[in-house]
Amino acid sequence: MAKAKNTDKLVVQNAAKTLLANIRFASVDDPIRTITVTSSIPNEGKSTVSINLAQAIATSGKSVLLVEADMRRRSLADMLGVRSRGGLYAVLSEQISIDQAIVETGQKNFYFLDAEPHIPNPADIIVSHRFAKLVKALSAKFQYVIFDAPPVGTFIDAAEIASLTDGALFVVREDFTKREEALNAIAQLKKSEKVKLIGTVMNYCETETSVYYYSYYTKDGKKVKKGSDDQGTSKKGIFTNRANV
């Protein structure tokens, strides 16, 4: 069992590194440093993707801040096992400073900004001038900032946040999300000319190697696969990058 768990962990780590590499290649001349992660519906694993991407960035030696932007359904603090004295609302209302709200995660270069529970009118907060200024302030303090946003099909928050960041990652859970739901959510994101869709991340997909496996689609729609020659499968929260790079 221990060996299987270690193998799954390695699969996730390598997939996250591949995802990071594809993000970097997606815009070489204008590097993507602020990223919105969203999905079409709940339970597609976008928060897991956000955390693993942040860990990959931190491992590469770059500073990264993960922001809890899903204010109605917070999950990151419990997943990371960290607590803070205040979050987004406290910072925006000037109750505490940004530095006081941001906490370390236990991994070098990886930091976290939480959101308080029961924040009133999250949509109004996200479209405020103060939130836009906060995004700029955070991008000036960290080399990467990842916003874990609500699903697109549920609230407008994700599209609003994505319009303030360099790009959006769209998470799709294999054999879970309906095609129409995904297409409608992507169309919703694309309604704003300010939103740049970096690509789509396929989550909870079956791997075909014991080390790592991933696939992505080129601009021509051709599917490209890469992996090792080792045999084995896993289906425990593994994600692959299917970005248009």
Stockholm file with secondary structure:
# STOCKHOLM 1.0

chainA/1-245         MAKAKNTDKLVVQNAAKTLLANIRFASVDDPIRTITVTSSIPNEGKSTVSINLAQAIATSGKSVLLVEADMRRRSLADMLGVRSRGGLYAVLSEQISIDQAIVETGQKNFYFLDAEPHIPNPADIIVSHRFAKLVKALSAKFQYVIFDAPPVGTFIDAAEIASLTDGALFVVREDFTKREEALNAIAQLKKSEKVKLIGTVMNYCETETSVYYYSYYTKDGKKVKKGSDDQGTSKKGIFTNRANV
#=GR chainA/1-245 SS CHHHHHHHHHHHHHHHHHHHHHHHHHTSSSCCCEEEEEESSSSSCHHHHHHHHHHHHHHTTCCEEEEECCTTSCCHHHHHTCCCSCCHHHHHTTSSCHHHHCEECSSTTEEEECCCTTCSCHHHHHTSHHHHHHHHHHHHHCSEEEEECCCTTTCSHHHHHHTTSSEEEEEEETTTSCHHHHHHHHHHHHTSTTCCEEEEEEESCCBSSSSCEEEEECTTCCEEEEECSCCCCBCSSCEEEEECC
#=GC SS_cons         CHHHHHHHHHHHHHHHHHHHHHHHHHTSSSCCCEEEEEESSSSSCHHHHHHHHHHHHHHTTCCEEEEECCTTSCCHHHHHTCCCSCCHHHHHTTSSCHHHHCEECSSTTEEEECCCTTCSCHHHHHTSHHHHHHHHHHHHHCSEEEEECCCTTTCSHHHHHHTTSSEEEEEEETTTSCHHHHHHHHHHHHTSTTCCEEEEEEESCCBSSSSCEEEEECTTCCEEEEECSCCCCBCSSCEEEEECC
//
